[in-house]
């Protein structure tokens, strides 16, 4: 958990987003598929970005994709109660990614290659 906390938090919210869209009205619209896709891409991106030099990068990715998810929600057909839940889930993603623990191990130092002498 200490190493993958941020990715696990983003994945958890992606699952909650998918379940919410399925349960809310039993129909998944094209907009809701886009919201689910953005949530999944957020989780994958947060997992793939290492924390070696820029510890804030995972949170920045979560912020950008959460904003995209909110835009999809608001542009589609206005704001409904279900849309408010999506906006809250996007905000929760950013919050959890920001506070969850994560650690990246430094890459191993490659052995120096000897240069041929001329």
ChimeraX commands (.cxc) that place a marker at each C-alpha (Angstrom):
marker #1 position 0.00,0.00,0.00 radius 0.5
marker #1 position 2.81,2.43,0.80 radius 0.5
marker #1 position 4.29,2.07,-2.65 radius 0.5
marker #1 position 1.11,2.07,-4.72 radius 0.5
marker #1 position -1.28,4.11,-2.58 radius 0.5
marker #1 position -1.90,6.83,-5.15 radius 0.5
marker #1 position -2.57,4.35,-7.96 radius 0.5
marker #1 position -4.83,2.25,-5.74 radius 0.5
marker #1 position -6.80,5.34,-4.72 radius 0.5
marker #1 position -7.30,6.35,-8.36 radius 0.5
marker #1 position -8.26,2.77,-9.30 radius 0.5
marker #1 position -10.78,2.63,-6.46 radius 0.5
marker #1 position -12.46,5.81,-7.67 radius 0.5
marker #1 position -12.48,4.44,-11.25 radius 0.5
marker #1 position -14.37,1.39,-9.99 radius 0.5
marker #1 position -16.77,3.57,-7.99 radius 0.5
marker #1 position -17.32,5.74,-11.09 radius 0.5
marker #1 position -18.15,2.69,-13.21 radius 0.5
marker #1 position -20.47,1.22,-10.59 radius 0.5
marker #1 position -22.21,4.57,-10.05 radius 0.5
marker #1 position -22.91,5.01,-13.76 radius 0.5
marker #1 position -24.30,1.48,-14.02 radius 0.5
marker #1 position -26.48,1.70,-10.92 radius 0.5
marker #1 position -27.74,5.28,-11.24 radius 0.5
marker #1 position -30.12,4.69,-14.14 radius 0.5
marker #1 position -29.21,1.22,-15.46 radius 0.5
marker #1 position -28.18,2.74,-18.80 radius 0.5
marker #1 position -24.64,3.74,-19.71 radius 0.5
marker #1 position -24.68,6.62,-22.17 radius 0.5
marker #1 position -21.82,7.63,-24.44 radius 0.5
marker #1 position -20.96,10.43,-22.04 radius 0.5
marker #1 position -20.82,7.98,-19.15 radius 0.5
marker #1 position -18.53,5.69,-21.15 radius 0.5
marker #1 position -16.21,8.67,-21.64 radius 0.5
marker #1 position -16.34,9.40,-17.89 radius 0.5
marker #1 position -15.47,5.79,-17.10 radius 0.5
marker #1 position -12.64,5.85,-19.67 radius 0.5
marker #1 position -11.21,9.03,-18.16 radius 0.5
marker #1 position -11.34,7.51,-14.67 radius 0.5
marker #1 position -9.53,4.37,-15.89 radius 0.5
marker #1 position -6.90,6.42,-17.76 radius 0.5
marker #1 position -6.41,8.48,-14.60 radius 0.5
marker #1 position -5.70,5.33,-12.57 radius 0.5
marker #1 position -3.32,3.94,-15.21 radius 0.5
marker #1 position -1.52,7.27,-15.60 radius 0.5
marker #1 position -1.09,7.73,-11.86 radius 0.5
marker #1 position 0.37,4.23,-11.69 radius 0.5
marker #1 position 2.76,4.73,-14.62 radius 0.5
marker #1 position 4.23,8.09,-13.61 radius 0.5
marker #1 position 7.19,7.58,-11.29 radius 0.5
marker #1 position 7.73,9.84,-8.30 radius 0.5
marker #1 position 11.49,10.01,-8.68 radius 0.5
marker #1 position 12.07,13.65,-9.49 radius 0.5
marker #1 position 8.66,15.28,-9.51 radius 0.5
marker #1 position 6.55,14.04,-6.62 radius 0.5
marker #1 position 3.67,16.31,-7.61 radius 0.5
marker #1 position 3.29,14.77,-11.09 radius 0.5
marker #1 position 0.80,12.08,-10.03 radius 0.5
marker #1 position -1.45,14.70,-8.47 radius 0.5
marker #1 position -1.08,16.98,-11.51 radius 0.5
marker #1 position -2.21,14.17,-13.80 radius 0.5
marker #1 position -5.19,13.49,-11.52 radius 0.5
marker #1 position -6.10,17.21,-11.58 radius 0.5
marker #1 position -5.93,17.46,-15.38 radius 0.5
marker #1 position -7.98,14.32,-15.99 radius 0.5
marker #1 position -10.49,15.21,-13.26 radius 0.5
marker #1 position -10.99,18.59,-14.92 radius 0.5
marker #1 position -11.55,16.81,-18.23 radius 0.5
marker #1 position -14.09,14.54,-16.57 radius 0.5
marker #1 position -15.92,17.55,-15.10 radius 0.5
marker #1 position -15.94,19.25,-18.50 radius 0.5
marker #1 position -17.46,16.18,-20.13 radius 0.5
marker #1 position -20.09,16.12,-17.40 radius 0.5
marker #1 position -20.99,19.79,-17.72 radius 0.5
marker #1 position -20.88,20.04,-21.51 radius 0.5
marker #1 position -23.11,17.02,-22.14 radius 0.5
marker #1 position -26.55,18.15,-21.01 radius 0.5
marker #1 position -26.27,20.43,-18.03 radius 0.5
marker #1 position -26.02,19.37,-14.43 radius 0.5
marker #1 position -28.23,16.73,-12.86 radius 0.5
marker #1 position -27.92,15.06,-9.46 radius 0.5
marker #1 position -26.04,12.17,-11.09 radius 0.5
marker #1 position -23.68,14.66,-12.68 radius 0.5
marker #1 position -22.95,16.20,-9.30 radius 0.5
marker #1 position -21.87,12.79,-8.06 radius 0.5
marker #1 position -19.47,12.53,-11.02 radius 0.5
marker #1 position -18.03,15.95,-10.22 radius 0.5
marker #1 position -17.61,14.93,-6.57 radius 0.5
marker #1 position -15.92,11.68,-7.62 radius 0.5
marker #1 position -13.50,13.66,-9.78 radius 0.5
marker #1 position -12.67,15.94,-6.87 radius 0.5
marker #1 position -12.30,12.93,-4.58 radius 0.5
marker #1 position -9.87,11.36,-7.04 radius 0.5
marker #1 position -7.61,14.41,-6.84 radius 0.5
marker #1 position -7.86,14.55,-3.05 radius 0.5
marker #1 position -7.06,10.86,-2.56 radius 0.5
marker #1 position -4.20,10.88,-5.06 radius 0.5
marker #1 position -2.74,13.93,-3.34 radius 0.5
marker #1 position -2.84,12.47,0.18 radius 0.5
marker #1 position -2.27,8.76,-0.50 radius 0.5
marker #1 position 1.21,7.40,0.12 radius 0.5
marker #1 position 3.41,6.38,-2.80 radius 0.5
marker #1 position 7.06,5.65,-3.27 radius 0.5
marker #1 position 9.14,4.94,-6.34 radius 0.5
marker #1 position 12.41,3.13,-6.06 radius 0.5
marker #1 position 15.27,4.74,-7.92 radius 0.5
marker #1 position 16.30,2.91,-11.06 radius 0.5
marker #1 position 19.39,0.77,-10.68 radius 0.5
marker #1 position 22.60,2.41,-11.78 radius 0.5
marker #1 position 23.84,0.74,-14.90 radius 0.5
marker #1 position 27.37,-0.52,-14.72 radius 0.5
marker #1 position 29.75,1.79,-16.47 radius 0.5
marker #1 position 30.62,0.66,-19.93 radius 0.5
marker #1 position 34.30,0.67,-20.57 radius 0.5
marker #1 position 35.25,2.62,-23.61 radius 0.5
marker #1 position 37.71,1.13,-25.99 radius 0.5
marker #1 position 41.02,2.91,-26.02 radius 0.5
marker #1 position 42.42,4.00,-29.31 radius 0.5
marker link #1:1,2 radius 0.2
marker link #1:2,3 radius 0.2
marker link #1:3,4 radius 0.2
marker link #1:4,5 radius 0.2
marker link #1:5,6 radius 0.2
marker link #1:6,7 radius 0.2
marker link #1:7,8 radius 0.2
marker link #1:8,9 radius 0.2
marker link #1:9,10 radius 0.2
marker link #1:10,11 radius 0.2
marker link #1:11,12 radius 0.2
marker link #1:12,13 radius 0.2
marker link #1:13,14 radius 0.2
marker link #1:14,15 radius 0.2
marker link #1:15,16 radius 0.2
marker link #1:16,17 radius 0.2
marker link #1:17,18 radius 0.2
marker link #1:18,19 radius 0.2
marker link #1:19,20 radius 0.2
marker link #1:20,21 radius 0.2
marker link #1:21,22 radius 0.2
marker link #1:22,23 radius 0.2
marker link #1:23,24 radius 0.2
marker link #1:24,25 radius 0.2
marker link #1:25,26 radius 0.2
marker link #1:26,27 radius 0.2
marker link #1:27,28 radius 0.2
marker link #1:28,29 radius 0.2
marker link #1:29,30 radius 0.2
marker link #1:30,31 radius 0.2
marker link #1:31,32 radius 0.2
marker link #1:32,33 radius 0.2
marker link #1:33,34 radius 0.2
marker link #1:34,35 radius 0.2
marker link #1:35,36 radius 0.2
marker link #1:36,37 radius 0.2
marker link #1:37,38 radius 0.2
marker link #1:38,39 radius 0.2
marker link #1:39,40 radius 0.2
marker link #1:40,41 radius 0.2
marker link #1:41,42 radius 0.2
marker link #1:42,43 radius 0.2
marker link #1:43,44 radius 0.2
marker link #1:44,45 radius 0.2
marker link #1:45,46 radius 0.2
marker link #1:46,47 radius 0.2
marker link #1:47,48 radius 0.2
marker link #1:48,49 radius 0.2
marker link #1:49,50 radius 0.2
marker link #1:50,51 radius 0.2
marker link #1:51,52 radius 0.2
marker link #1:52,53 radius 0.2
marker link #1:53,54 radius 0.2
marker link #1:54,55 radius 0.2
marker link #1:55,56 radius 0.2
marker link #1:56,57 radius 0.2
marker link #1:57,58 radius 0.2
marker link #1:58,59 radius 0.2
marker link #1:59,60 radius 0.2
marker link #1:60,61 radius 0.2
marker link #1:61,62 radius 0.2
marker link #1:62,63 radius 0.2
marker link #1:63,64 radius 0.2
marker link #1:64,65 radius 0.2
marker link #1:65,66 radius 0.2
marker link #1:66,67 radius 0.2
marker link #1:67,68 radius 0.2
marker link #1:68,69 radius 0.2
marker link #1:69,70 radius 0.2
marker link #1:70,71 radius 0.2
marker link #1:71,72 radius 0.2
marker link #1:72,73 radius 0.2
marker link #1:73,74 radius 0.2
marker link #1:74,75 radius 0.2
marker link #1:75,76 radius 0.2
marker link #1:76,77 radius 0.2
marker link #1:77,78 radius 0.2
marker link #1:78,79 radius 0.2
marker link #1:79,80 radius 0.2
marker link #1:80,81 radius 0.2
marker link #1:81,82 radius 0.2
marker link #1:82,83 radius 0.2
marker link #1:83,84 radius 0.2
marker link #1:84,85 radius 0.2
marker link #1:85,86 radius 0.2
marker link #1:86,87 radius 0.2
marker link #1:87,88 radius 0.2
marker link #1:88,89 radius 0.2
marker link #1:89,90 radius 0.2
marker link #1:90,91 radius 0.2
marker link #1:91,92 radius 0.2
marker link #1:92,93 radius 0.2
marker link #1:93,94 radius 0.2
marker link #1:94,95 radius 0.2
marker link #1:95,96 radius 0.2
marker link #1:96,97 radius 0.2
marker link #1:97,98 radius 0.2
marker link #1:98,99 radius 0.2
marker link #1:99,100 radius 0.2
marker link #1:100,101 radius 0.2
marker link #1:101,102 radius 0.2
marker link #1:102,103 radius 0.2
marker link #1:103,104 radius 0.2
marker link #1:104,105 radius 0.2
marker link #1:105,106 radius 0.2
marker link #1:106,107 radius 0.2
marker link #1:107,108 radius 0.2
marker link #1:108,109 radius 0.2
marker link #1:109,110 radius 0.2
marker link #1:110,111 radius 0.2
marker link #1:111,112 radius 0.2
marker link #1:112,113 radius 0.2
marker link #1:113,114 radius 0.2
marker link #1:114,115 radius 0.2
marker link #1:115,116 radius 0.2
marker link #1:116,117 radius 0.2
marker link #1:117,118 radius 0.2
view
